[in-house]
């Protein structure tokens, strides 16, 4: 472990699980995306808007500032920041140094033209979120595929349900997996489709400096064109110095709901393992308990539940906090935004551990069948429903007296069916042949319909 002294688990214990996010949400990632925005804006103002003419400018050399950006460059920016005590200004000075070194000194003062630091920050974070969104959405889709594989494999396996933790109307194990796959798919569709928003409109959102020096330019249209065409983001026009972050809050709330579904799934899997419905494959050398050698604990689902809880806490705070600003600007959002990567990381760990837990599961049909066979009273529901249809008196109350709070056997149910006066003989035969294992309604059809859609 190379991060044994890391204060937090994301950069320590779980570093291998969050490595894909490091280039995006780290300090390096933030600086790199700021440089990207600054370079794109520079190109926009001197080529698209032609605010200053540099006919001999080498745009490849301009692009090289971001294309060749390295960890050493990020360190150089941090060194400049020690003097400026301003992170975005340090990026500006770094770019000017790079342009000077490339023989592009004449364009240096067009770097950061008419921008406030938030024009660079909000667009940089938007680019980061766009990449992070893609990574987590892909992970969720992978997990959905795993659930779907289980759903197909188990679509015909009857299982006793539990409502309020008590024996209830049977379902199939496959249908229960489809329930979660469908729920996650609904949220992931929102996650994948939501546009990422950003603004570039000056110190208080009104293009003041832009308009003062170039009043003939349609700056509203120009900023929209830059944000959409140069950055691939959705322009936001109505802001103060900072974006009100409606799109980010929308996306974070979607991830909160997704994380909640994962917690629900993890708890159900934990419960099914506890009931013996699933066995977990063991790995040679692993230990389940320091004192109880027999233990094979559902640690992956527990780990996922805990990390998803942390993700929800961070995301809920971010979604609310980032829509607030004192008057036209305060700095409290800046420090909070740096935790975006942590929120995405906890979510990522949660998804990966759910997938890991799923990969270890083997269904124990014998245990599931035993539960069904031991609870024939589950048939009280279809029997009283049939009695209503055929006009038997007090069907619910009679079956309640027979079954509520007690275990009965098949013989007692058959005797009850024989006592019915208005149910036709043919239907009585259907009732006698019905078992909890065959009383699954349209569960299989629902699973198949999910895959046929």
C-alpha positions in Angstrom: 0.0 0.0 0.0 1.7 3.2 -1.2 -0.8 5.5 0.7 -0.5 4.1 4.1 -0.4 7.6 5.7 -3.4 9.0 3.8 -5.8 10.7 6.2 -8.9 9.7 4.3 -9.8 6.3 2.9 -10.3 7.5 -0.7 -6.6 8.2 -1.1 -5.6 5.4 1.1 -7.5 2.1 1.6 -9.7 2.6 -1.5 -7.2 4.4 -3.8 -7.2 1.5 -6.2 -11.0 1.7 -6.5 -11.0 5.4 -7.2 -7.9 5.7 -9.5 -10.1 6.4 -12.6 -11.3 9.6 -10.9 -7.9 10.9 -9.8 -7.1 12.6 -13.1 -10.5 14.3 -13.1 -11.2 15.5 -9.6 -7.7 15.8 -8.1 -6.0 19.2 -7.7 -4.1 18.2 -10.9 -7.4 17.6 -12.6 -8.9 20.9 -11.5 -5.8 22.9 -12.7 -5.7 21.0 -16.0 -9.3 21.8 -16.7 -8.8 25.4 -15.8 -6.0 25.6 -18.3 -8.2 23.9 -20.9 -10.9 26.6 -20.5 -8.4 29.4 -20.5 -6.8 28.2 -23.7 -10.2 27.6 -25.4 -11.3 31.1 -24.4 -8.1 32.6 -25.7 -8.6 30.9 -29.1 -12.2 32.0 -29.1 -11.5 35.7 -28.6 -8.6 36.0 -31.1 -10.0 33.7 -33.8 -13.7 33.4 -33.6 -14.4 37.0 -32.4 -11.2 38.4 -33.9 -10.9 40.9 -31.2 -7.2 41.2 -32.1 -5.5 40.1 -35.3 -2.5 37.8 -35.1 -2.3 36.4 -38.7 0.9 34.5 -38.0 -0.2 32.9 -34.7 0.6 29.2 -34.4 -2.6 27.7 -32.9 -0.9 24.4 -32.5 1.5 26.0 -30.1 -1.4 27.5 -28.2 -3.1 24.1 -28.0 0.2 22.5 -26.8 -0.1 24.4 -23.5 -3.1 22.1 -22.6 -2.4 19.1 -24.8 1.0 18.6 -23.2 -0.1 19.6 -19.7 1.7 17.4 -17.1 2.0 16.9 -13.4 5.1 19.0 -13.5 3.1 21.8 -15.0 0.5 21.5 -12.3 3.3 21.8 -9.7 4.5 24.9 -11.5 1.0 26.4 -11.2 1.1 25.6 -7.4 4.4 27.3 -7.1 3.1 30.5 -8.7 0.1 30.3 -6.4 2.4 30.5 -3.4 3.0 34.1 -4.5 -0.4 35.1 -5.9 -2.4 33.3 -3.1 -5.0 33.0 -5.9 -5.4 29.7 -7.7 -7.0 31.0 -11.0 -4.5 33.9 -11.3 -1.7 31.4 -10.9 -3.1 29.5 -13.9 -3.3 32.7 -15.9 0.4 33.5 -15.1 1.4 30.0 -16.0 -0.2 30.2 -19.4 1.5 33.5 -20.1 4.8 32.0 -19.2 4.2 29.1 -21.6 3.1 31.5 -24.4 6.2 33.6 -23.9 8.4 30.5 -24.1 6.7 29.5 -27.3 7.3 32.9 -28.9 3.7 33.9 -28.6 4.2 36.9 -26.3 2.0 39.2 -28.4 -1.1 37.3 -27.4 -0.3 37.0 -23.7 -2.6 39.8 -22.5 -5.6 38.2 -24.2 -5.4 35.3 -21.7 -8.3 35.6 -19.2 -9.8 38.4 -21.3 -12.7 40.0 -19.4 -13.1 36.9 -17.2 -13.7 36.6 -13.6 -12.2 33.6 -11.8 -15.6 32.0 -11.6 -15.9 32.0 -15.4 -13.0 29.6 -15.4 -13.9 27.7 -12.3 -17.5 26.9 -13.1 -16.6 25.8 -16.7 -13.7 23.7 -15.4 -15.9 21.9 -12.8 -18.6 21.4 -15.5 -16.0 19.6 -17.7 -14.9 17.5 -14.7 -18.5 16.6 -13.8 -19.2 15.7 -17.4 -16.3 13.1 -17.3 -17.2 11.9 -13.9 -20.9 11.5 -14.8 -19.8 9.3 -17.7 -17.7 7.1 -15.5 -20.3 6.5 -12.8 -23.1 6.0 -15.4 -21.0 3.4 -17.1 -20.4 1.6 -13.7 -24.1 1.7 -12.9 -24.9 0.2 -16.3 -22.4 -2.6 -15.7 -24.1 -3.4 -12.4 -27.5 -3.3 -14.1 -26.2 -5.9 -16.5 -25.1 -8.2 -13.6 -28.6 -7.9 -12.1 -30.2 -8.7 -15.4 -28.1 -11.8 -15.7 -29.3 -12.9 -12.3 -32.9 -12.0 -13.2 -32.8 -14.2 -16.3 -31.1 -17.1 -14.4 -33.7 -17.0 -11.6 -36.8 -15.8 -13.4 -38.6 -19.2 -12.7 -37.3 -19.7 -9.2 -40.2 -19.2 -6.8 -39.5 -17.5 -3.5 -41.5 -16.6 -0.5 -41.8 -12.8 -0.1 -41.6 -11.0 3.1 -43.7 -7.9 3.8 -43.0 -6.3 7.2 -40.5 -9.2 7.6 -43.3 -11.7 7.7 -44.2 -14.5 5.2 -46.1 -13.0 2.3 -47.3 -13.7 -1.3 -44.7 -15.6 -3.3 -42.6 -14.0 -6.1 -39.7 -15.2 -8.1 -36.1 -14.4 -7.3 -35.7 -13.2 -10.9 -38.5 -10.7 -10.5 -36.8 -9.2 -7.5 -33.6 -8.6 -9.4 -35.6 -7.1 -12.3 -37.2 -4.6 -9.8 -33.8 -3.2 -8.9 -32.4 -3.3 -12.5 -35.5 -1.3 -13.6 -35.2 1.3 -10.8 -31.5 1.8 -11.5 -32.1 2.1 -15.2 -34.7 4.8 -14.7 -32.2 6.9 -12.7 -29.3 6.2 -15.0 -31.3 7.3 -18.0 -31.7 10.7 -16.3 -28.1 10.8 -15.3 -26.9 10.1 -18.9 -29.3 12.5 -20.6 -28.9 15.6 -18.3 -26.9 18.3 -20.0 -24.0 19.9 -18.0 -24.4 23.6 -17.6 -21.9 26.5 -17.3 -21.6 30.2 -17.8 -19.0 32.8 -18.9 -20.4 36.3 -18.4 -18.1 38.3 -16.2 -17.8 39.5 -12.6 -21.5 39.8 -11.9 -23.0 38.0 -14.8 -23.8 41.0 -17.1 -20.8 41.1 -19.5 -19.9 44.6 -18.1 -16.2 44.6 -19.1 -16.9 42.8 -22.4 -19.5 45.3 -23.4 -17.5 48.4 -22.3 -14.6 47.7 -24.6 -16.5 46.0 -27.5 -20.1 47.3 -27.5 -20.8 46.2 -31.0 -20.4 42.5 -30.2 -23.4 40.4 -29.2 -21.8 39.1 -26.1 -24.8 37.1 -25.0 -24.8 35.1 -28.2 -21.0 34.9 -28.2 -20.9 33.4 -24.7 -23.5 30.9 -25.6 -21.6 29.9 -28.7 -18.4 29.5 -26.7 -19.9 27.4 -23.9 -21.8 25.1 -26.3 -19.3 24.8 -29.3 -15.9 25.1 -27.6 -16.7 23.3 -24.3 -19.7 21.1 -25.2 -21.7 22.4 -22.3 -25.2 24.0 -22.0 -25.0 27.8 -21.6 -26.6 29.4 -18.5 -27.4 33.2 -18.9 -28.9 34.2 -15.7 -26.3 34.3 -13.0 -24.5 36.5 -10.5 -20.7 36.0 -10.4 -21.3 32.4 -9.8 -23.6 30.0 -11.6 -26.7 29.0 -9.5 -25.8 25.4 -10.3 -29.3 24.2 -11.1 -28.0 21.5 -13.4 -25.4 20.3 -11.0 -28.0 20.0 -8.2 -30.3 18.1 -10.5 -27.6 15.7 -11.4 -26.5 15.3 -7.7 -30.1 14.6 -6.6 -30.3 11.9 -9.3 -27.2 10.3 -7.9 -28.7 10.5 -4.4 -31.7 8.6 -5.6 -29.5 6.1 -7.4 -27.4 5.6 -4.2 -30.6 5.0 -2.2 -31.6 2.2 -4.6 -28.2 0.6 -4.1 -28.7 0.8 -0.4 -32.1 -0.9 -0.7 -30.6 -3.6 -2.9 -27.6 -4.1 -0.6 -29.9 -4.6 2.4 -32.1 -7.1 0.6 -29.0 -9.1 -0.5 -27.8 -9.0 3.1 -31.1 -10.3 4.2 -31.3 -13.1 1.6 -27.8 -14.2 2.5 -28.8 -14.2 6.2 -31.8 -16.4 5.4 -29.6 -18.8 3.5 -31.2 -18.1 0.1 -27.7 -17.3 -1.2 -24.4 -18.8 -0.5 -21.2 -16.8 -1.0 -18.2 -18.3 -2.7 -15.2 -18.4 -0.5 -11.7 -17.3 -1.5 -8.7 -19.3 -0.3 -6.9 -17.6 2.5 -9.8 -15.2 3.4 -11.0 -14.9 7.0 -14.6 -14.0 7.9 -14.1 -13.5 11.6 -11.2 -13.1 14.0 -12.8 -15.6 16.4 -15.4 -17.6 14.4 -13.8 -19.6 11.6 -17.1 -20.6 10.0 -18.1 -17.0 9.1 -18.6 -15.9 5.5 -19.9 -12.4 6.0 -21.7 -10.3 3.4 -19.0 -7.6 3.7 -19.2 -6.3 0.1 -22.9 -5.4 0.4 -22.2 -3.9 3.8 -19.3 -1.9 2.5 -21.4 -0.6 -0.4 -24.2 0.4 1.9 -21.8 2.4 4.1 -20.1 4.2 1.2 -23.4 5.0 -0.5 -24.5 6.6 2.7 -21.4 8.8 2.7 -22.0 9.7 -1.0 -25.6 10.7 -0.2 -24.5 12.9 2.7 -22.0 14.7 0.6 -24.2 15.0 -2.5 -27.2 16.2 -0.6 -25.1 19.0 1.0 -23.5 19.9 -2.3 -26.9 20.0 -4.1 -28.3 22.5 -1.6 -25.2 24.5 -0.7 -24.1 25.2 -4.3 -27.4 26.9 -5.1 -26.7 29.6 -2.4 -24.6 32.7 -2.5 -24.4 35.8 -0.4 -25.5 38.6 -2.8 -23.4 38.3 -6.0 -20.5 36.2 -4.6 -19.0 34.6 -1.6 -16.3 32.0 -1.3 -18.0 29.3 0.7 -18.9 27.4 -2.5 -15.3 27.2 -3.6 -14.1 25.0 -0.7 -17.2 22.8 -0.9 -16.8 22.2 -4.7 -13.4 20.5 -4.0 -15.4 17.7 -2.3 -17.2 16.8 -5.6 -14.5 14.2 -6.3 -15.1 12.6 -2.9 -18.8 12.4 -3.5 -18.2 10.7 -6.9 -15.5 8.4 -5.3 -17.8 7.2 -2.4 -20.5 6.5 -5.0 -18.0 4.6 -7.2 -16.8 2.5 -4.3 -20.4 1.7 -3.5 -21.2 0.5 -7.0 -18.0 -1.6 -7.3 -18.6 -3.4 -4.0 -22.2 -4.2 -5.0 -20.8 -5.7 -8.2 -18.2 -7.6 -6.2 -20.8 -9.0 -3.9 -23.0 -10.0 -6.8 -20.2 -11.9 -8.4 -19.9 -14.2 -5.3 -23.5 -15.3 -5.0 -24.8 -18.8 -5.6 -28.5 -19.5 -5.1 -29.6 -22.2 -2.7 -32.9 -23.4 -4.2 -33.3 -26.0 -1.4 -33.5 -23.4 1.3 -35.9 -21.3 -0.8 -38.1 -24.3 -1.5 -38.2 -25.3 2.2 -39.5 -21.8 3.2 -42.3 -22.1 0.6 -43.2 -25.6 1.6 -43.2 -24.6 5.3 -45.8 -21.8 4.8 -48.9 -23.2 3.1 -50.9 -20.4 4.9 -49.6 -18.1 2.1 -52.5 -19.5 0.0 -55.0 -17.7 2.3 -54.8 -14.8 -0.1 -55.9 -16.5 -3.3 -58.4 -18.7 -1.5 -60.3 -15.8 0.1 -60.2 -14.0 -3.2 -61.8 -17.0 -4.9 -64.4 -17.3 -2.2 -65.4 -13.7 -2.8 -65.9 -14.4 -6.5 -68.2 -17.4 -5.8 -70.2 -15.7 -3.1 -68.9 -17.6 0.0 -69.8 -15.7 3.2 -67.1 -13.9 5.2 -64.2 -15.3 3.2 -61.5 -13.0 4.7 -62.7 -13.5 8.2 -62.9 -17.3 7.9 -59.4 -17.6 6.5 -58.1 -15.1 9.1 -59.5 -17.4 11.8 -57.8 -20.4 10.2 -54.4 -18.9 9.5 -53.5 -15.6 11.3 -50.5 -15.9 13.6 -50.3 -19.7 13.2 -48.7 -22.3 11.0 -51.1 -24.8 9.2 -50.4 -27.7 6.9 -51.7 -28.8 3.5 -54.1 -31.2 5.1 -55.8 -28.4 7.0 -56.1 -26.3 3.8 -57.6 -29.2 1.9 -60.1 -29.7 4.6 -61.0 -26.0 4.4 -61.5 -26.2 0.7 -63.7 -29.2 1.0 -66.0 -27.3 3.4 -66.7 -24.6 0.9 -70.3 -24.7 -0.3 -70.5 -22.3 -3.3 -67.1 -22.9 -5.0 -67.6 -25.2 -8.0 -65.9 -28.6 -7.8 -63.6 -27.8 -10.8 -62.3 -24.7 -9.1 -61.9 -26.5 -5.8 -59.6 -28.9 -7.6 -57.5 -25.9 -8.8 -57.4 -24.7 -5.2 -56.2 -28.1 -3.9 -53.5 -28.3 -6.6 -52.2 -24.8 -5.9 -49.0 -24.6 -3.8 -46.9 -21.6 -2.6 -44.3 -22.5 -5.2 -46.9 -22.2 -8.1 -48.6 -19.1 -6.7 -46.3 -16.6 -8.3 -48.8 -14.8 -10.5 -47.2 -13.1 -13.6 -43.7 -12.8 -12.1 -42.1 -14.7 -14.9 -44.0 -12.9 -17.5 -43.0 -9.5 -16.0 -39.3 -10.6 -16.1 -39.6 -11.6 -19.7 -41.5 -8.4 -20.6 -38.6 -6.4 -19.1 -36.2 -8.0 -21.5 -38.5 -7.8 -24.4 -39.0 -4.1 -24.1 
